[in-house]
Amino acid sequence: MIKPPIPLNRPEEDKKSPEDTLKFKLLSTPSKPKDSPTYEVVVNVFRNGTPEEYIKAVIAIDKVCKGQGIDKEAKQKYVMARRILQGEALTSFNNAANDVWSNEDQDGLPLDQGEETLENFDLVMLKVAGAVFPIRSYLTQKQAMRRFMRKPKDMKIREYVDRLLEINRYLAFFPTNTGERATVLPDDEIMDILMYGIPNTWQKRIVELNFDAQAHTPNEFIEMCERISYGESFNEGTTSKPKVAFQEQNNKGKNNKKKPPTANPNGSKYCPLHKTNGHDAKECKVLLAQVKKMSASYESKTSFHSNKRQKTNYNKSKSEQMFSFMVNAFKAANNKEKSSTSNDKKRKANENYAFDEDIFDEFNFDDDVSNKDEANTDPDE
């Protein structure tokens, strides 16, 4: 798509500071300055900017000159242009004013260079435009208007037509490569652009109604398009919506089960339980719930065996303490008996009742405790 110097969508206007604006008091009827009412206008100063901003500055200069009744005075127009153009634009204007030659006289010899005339003023403004506009701007703008400037969906038909006509008027201020004055597109070409810039459904409807856009004015074209647009909105509001509501009522209460999508095991996601590609095993709620139950059951069994082992160890240590107590009691009784006997009987007691620790050392208390529950002995024994 060709990017034109002036686009179809209007640019947003930035708020100018007081230093970048000028106020002028103008006459409503400049031909009668004494009896004419006055009004005030605010003009933006142009230093540098877009081509459209420069064109607006040129139009503002012409408007102020007419409002003050100096549009026929060349020197006053030069003065007004030097007030509105500033910075880079003013430098370009002064350089162009010194380089422009006036028309040849009757003898075929040019007059003084840089003469301030009304005709030279227009040539000077075109030279300044050449410094603001891009190369081949005139041809690029016309090509974009003929091929690419179709009506956007969010733009009303009246706004679209008015903007296209405005851009066409701006073509007169474009610089050309040949140095000649640029011309606007003729009315029949503008109507052709408008005809093929609207939606295809509107074009079809215009053909059905036998409406010749070339033989009508832009306002008549706008009215026709507005009727077509209103008819489409009316049809959408009266026919399509009831059908949708009727279908919803018929489908109410019915169990319209959606067919499951075809499962693809090679897809990025696949659930082996539900056999679908909607989710994988890591995201399956059923599998996650089952895993949670199994994990809780395993933890409970583990804790049960752990408590049982601790209880067995406790019983084992308790049995060992009882055996140790019995051994110590037997030793104390034996020692008391030794002290009470006589020396003669002591040797005999030692021979008959001597406590041999090696006997208890050889006795395996662990095996006895571990096998105590398993053994079925007679209570009398």
C-alpha positions in Angstrom: 0.0 0.0 0.0 1.2 3.5 -0.9 1.6 5.8 2.0 0.1 9.2 0.9 1.4 12.5 2.2 -2.1 13.2 3.5 -3.9 10.1 4.9 -7.6 9.5 4.9 -8.0 9.5 8.7 -7.8 13.0 10.1 -4.8 13.5 12.4 -5.4 14.5 16.0 -4.9 18.2 16.6 -2.3 19.0 19.2 -3.0 21.9 21.6 -0.7 24.8 20.8 0.9 27.0 23.4 0.2 30.8 23.2 3.6 31.3 21.7 2.6 29.2 18.7 -0.7 31.0 17.9 -1.6 34.5 16.6 -4.9 36.3 16.9 -6.3 38.5 14.1 -9.4 40.7 13.9 -11.1 40.3 10.6 -14.0 42.0 8.8 -17.1 40.1 7.7 -17.5 42.4 4.6 -14.0 43.7 3.8 -15.5 45.9 1.0 -17.3 48.0 3.6 -14.8 48.3 6.4 -16.7 51.0 8.3 -20.0 49.2 8.5 -18.7 45.6 8.6 -18.9 43.6 11.8 -15.6 42.1 13.0 -14.7 38.7 14.4 -11.5 37.2 15.8 -9.6 34.2 14.5 -6.7 32.2 15.9 -4.0 31.0 13.5 -1.3 28.5 14.3 2.2 29.5 13.6 4.0 27.1 11.2 7.7 26.3 11.7 7.9 22.8 10.4 5.4 19.9 10.3 3.3 17.7 8.0 2.2 18.7 4.5 -1.4 19.1 5.7 -0.3 21.5 8.4 1.5 23.6 5.8 -1.5 23.7 3.6 -3.6 24.9 6.5 -1.1 27.6 7.1 -1.3 28.8 3.5 -5.1 28.8 3.7 -4.9 30.8 6.9 -2.7 33.4 5.3 -5.1 33.8 2.4 -8.1 34.0 4.9 -6.5 36.7 7.0 -5.5 38.8 4.0 -9.1 38.7 2.7 -10.6 39.4 6.1 -8.4 42.5 6.4 -8.9 43.6 2.8 -5.3 43.3 1.7 -5.6 40.3 -0.6 -5.0 42.4 -3.6 -1.9 44.1 -2.1 1.2 42.0 -2.8 3.5 43.6 -0.3 1.0 43.2 2.5 0.6 39.5 1.7 4.4 39.1 2.0 4.3 40.8 5.4 1.5 38.5 6.6 3.3 35.4 5.3 6.4 36.4 7.3 4.3 36.7 10.4 2.6 33.3 10.2 5.7 31.4 8.8 8.5 31.2 11.3 11.7 29.2 11.9 12.7 26.9 9.1 9.6 27.8 7.0 10.4 31.5 7.2 14.0 30.9 6.0 12.7 28.9 3.1 10.2 31.7 2.3 12.9 34.4 2.3 15.2 32.4 0.1 12.5 31.6 -2.4 11.4 35.2 -2.5 14.9 36.3 -3.5 15.1 33.7 -6.2 11.8 34.1 -7.9 11.7 36.1 -11.1 8.7 38.0 -12.2 7.1 37.7 -15.6 8.9 39.0 -18.7 8.1 42.5 -20.0 7.0 43.4 -23.5 10.6 43.4 -24.7 11.2 39.8 -23.6 13.7 40.8 -20.9 13.1 39.8 -17.2 12.5 42.4 -14.6 14.4 42.7 -11.3 14.9 39.6 -9.3 12.8 39.0 -6.3 10.1 41.5 -7.2 7.1 41.2 -4.8 4.0 40.6 -6.9 0.9 38.5 -6.5 2.0 36.0 -9.1 5.4 35.7 -7.5 3.9 35.2 -4.1 2.1 32.0 -5.3 5.4 30.7 -6.8 7.2 31.5 -3.6 4.7 29.5 -1.6 5.1 26.5 -4.0 8.8 26.6 -3.5 8.4 26.5 0.3 6.0 23.6 -0.2 8.8 21.7 -2.1 10.9 21.8 1.1 8.0 20.5 3.2 6.5 17.8 1.0 8.2 14.5 0.1 9.4 13.7 -3.4 6.7 12.8 -5.9 4.1 13.7 -3.4 1.5 14.9 -6.0 1.6 11.6 -7.9 1.7 9.5 -4.8 -1.3 11.3 -3.4 -3.4 10.8 -6.5 -2.4 7.1 -6.8 -3.4 6.5 -3.1 -6.8 8.2 -3.7 -7.6 6.1 -6.7 -6.5 2.7 -5.4 -6.4 2.5 -1.6 -8.7 5.1 0.0 -11.7 2.8 0.7 -14.2 3.6 3.5 -13.2 2.1 6.8 -15.8 0.2 8.8 -15.7 2.6 11.7 -16.1 5.7 9.5 -19.5 7.1 8.5 -20.2 7.6 4.8 -20.7 11.3 5.2 -17.4 11.7 7.0 -15.7 9.6 4.3 -17.0 11.6 1.4 -16.2 15.0 3.1 -12.7 13.9 3.9 -12.0 12.7 0.3 -13.3 16.0 -1.1 -11.2 17.9 1.3 -8.1 16.0 0.2 -8.9 16.7 -3.4 -9.0 20.5 -2.7 -5.6 20.2 -1.0 -4.1 18.9 -4.3 -4.0 22.5 -5.6 -1.3 23.3 -3.0 1.0 20.3 -3.9 4.3 21.0 -5.5 5.0 19.3 -8.9 8.2 18.0 -10.5 7.6 20.1 -13.6 7.1 23.3 -11.6 3.6 23.8 -13.0 0.6 24.3 -10.7 -1.1 21.2 -9.5 -4.7 20.6 -10.4 -7.5 18.8 -8.5 -9.2 15.6 -9.7 -12.3 16.2 -11.8 -15.8 15.5 -10.4 -16.4 12.4 -12.5 -13.2 10.8 -11.2 -14.0 11.7 -7.6 -17.4 10.0 -8.0 -15.8 7.0 -9.5 -13.4 6.8 -6.5 -16.4 7.1 -4.1 -18.3 4.5 -5.9 -15.6 1.8 -5.5 -14.6 3.0 -2.1 -17.8 1.8 -0.4 -18.4 -1.8 0.7 -19.2 -4.4 -2.0 -22.7 -5.0 -0.7 -23.5 -1.3 -1.2 -22.1 -1.4 -4.7 -24.3 -4.3 -5.6 -27.3 -2.6 -4.2 -26.6 0.6 -6.1 -26.4 -1.4 -9.3 -29.7 -3.1 -8.6 -31.3 0.3 -8.0 -29.8 1.6 -11.3 -28.2 4.5 -9.6 -25.6 6.2 -11.8 -23.1 7.9 -9.4 -21.5 9.8 -12.3 -24.7 11.7 -12.9 -25.3 12.7 -9.3 -23.7 15.0 -6.8 -21.8 13.9 -3.7 -24.7 14.8 -1.4 -27.1 12.6 -3.5 -24.5 9.8 -3.3 -24.3 10.2 0.5 -28.1 10.0 0.8 -28.3 6.8 -1.3 -25.6 5.1 0.8 -27.3 6.1 4.0 -30.5 4.5 2.9 -28.7 1.3 2.0 -26.9 1.3 5.4 -30.2 1.9 7.2 -31.9 -0.9 5.3 -29.1 -3.4 6.3 -29.3 -2.4 9.9 -33.1 -2.8 9.8 -32.9 -6.3 8.3 -30.4 -7.4 10.9 -32.6 -6.1 13.7 -35.9 -7.7 12.5 -35.0 -10.9 10.8 -31.8 -12.4 12.2 -32.4 -11.9 15.9 -35.9 -13.6 16.0 -34.4 -16.6 14.2 -31.8 -16.9 16.8 -34.3 -16.6 19.6 -36.6 -19.2 18.0 -33.7 -21.7 17.7 -32.8 -21.1 21.4 -36.4 -21.9 22.4 -36.5 -25.1 20.4 -33.2 -26.3 21.8 -34.2 -25.5 25.4 -34.8 -28.7 27.4 -33.1 -30.9 25.0 -30.0 -32.9 26.0 -27.8 -32.0 23.1 -24.6 -33.8 24.0 -21.6 -32.6 22.2 -19.7 -35.3 20.4 -16.3 -35.8 21.9 -13.4 -34.8 19.8 -11.4 -37.4 18.0 -8.6 -38.6 20.3 -5.1 -38.4 19.0 -2.5 -40.3 21.1 0.3 -38.6 19.3 -1.0 -35.1 20.1 0.6 -32.7 22.6 -2.1 -33.7 25.2 -3.8 -37.1 25.6 -5.6 -38.7 28.6 -5.4 -42.5 28.6 -8.4 -42.7 31.0 -10.8 -40.5 29.1 -9.2 -41.0 25.7 -9.3 -37.4 24.7 -6.9 -34.6 23.7 -8.6 -32.0 25.9 -6.1 -32.7 28.8 -3.3 -35.1 29.7 -2.8 -37.4 32.6 -1.2 -34.8 34.7 -4.3 -32.6 34.4 -6.9 -35.4 34.8 -8.9 -34.7 37.9 -10.0 -38.4 38.3 -6.5 -39.7 38.2 -5.2 -37.0 40.6 -8.0 -37.9 43.1 -7.2 -41.6 42.9 -3.5 -40.9 43.5 -4.3 -38.8 46.5 -6.4 -41.6 48.1 -3.6 -44.2 47.4 -1.0 -41.8 49.0 -3.1 -41.4 52.1 -3.6 -45.2 52.5 0.1 -45.8 52.1 1.0 -43.2 54.7 -1.5 -44.7 57.3 0.0 -48.2 56.8 3.5 -46.9 57.2 2.7 -45.2 60.4 0.9 -48.4 61.8 4.0 -50.6 61.2 6.3 -48.0 62.6 4.2 -47.8 65.9 4.1 -51.6 66.1 7.9 -51.8 65.8 8.3 -49.2 68.5 5.9 -51.2 70.8 7.9 -54.4 70.2 11.1 -52.7 71.1 9.5 -51.3 74.3 8.3 -54.8 75.3 11.7 -56.2 74.6 13.5 -53.7 76.7 11.0 -54.2 79.6 11.6 -58.0 79.6 15.3 -57.4 79.8 14.8 -55.2 82.8 12.8 -57.8 84.6 15.5 -60.5 84.0 18.1 -58.0 85.2 16.1 -57.4 88.4 15.7 -61.1 89.0 19.4 -61.7 88.6 20.3 -58.8 91.0 17.8 -60.1 93.6 19.2 -63.6 93.4 22.7 -62.2 93.9 21.7 -60.2 97.0 20.0 -63.2 98.6 23.0 -65.4 97.9 25.3 -62.8 99.6 23.1 -62.6 102.7 23.1 -66.4 103.1 26.9 -66.5 102.8 27.3 -64.0 105.6 25.0 -65.8 108.1 26.5 -69.3 107.7 29.5 -70.5 109.5 32.9 -70.8 108.0 32.4 -74.5 107.7 29.1 -74.3 106.0 30.3 -71.3 103.9 32.5 -73.5 101.7 29.6 -76.0 101.3 27.2 -73.2 100.5 29.6 -71.7 98.0 29.9 -75.1 96.4 26.2 -75.8 96.3 24.7 -72.3 95.8 27.5 -70.3 94.2 26.2 -67.9 91.6 27.9 -68.3 88.4 27.6 -65.2 86.2 28.8 -67.0 83.2 25.6 -69.0 83.2 23.5 -65.9 82.8 25.9 -64.5 80.2 25.5 -67.5 78.1 21.7 -67.2 78.3 20.3 -65.3 75.3 17.7 -62.9 76.6 16.8 -61.6 73.2 15.9 -65.0 71.9 13.9 -65.7 75.0 11.9 -62.4 74.7 11.3 -62.7 71.0 10.2 -66.3 71.4 8.2 -65.8 74.5 5.0 -65.1 72.8 5.4 -67.9 70.4 6.1 -70.6 73.0 3.0 -72.5 74.4 4.1 -73.7 77.8 2.1 -75.2 80.6 1.2 -72.6 83.3 2.2 -75.0 86.1 5.7 -75.2 84.8 
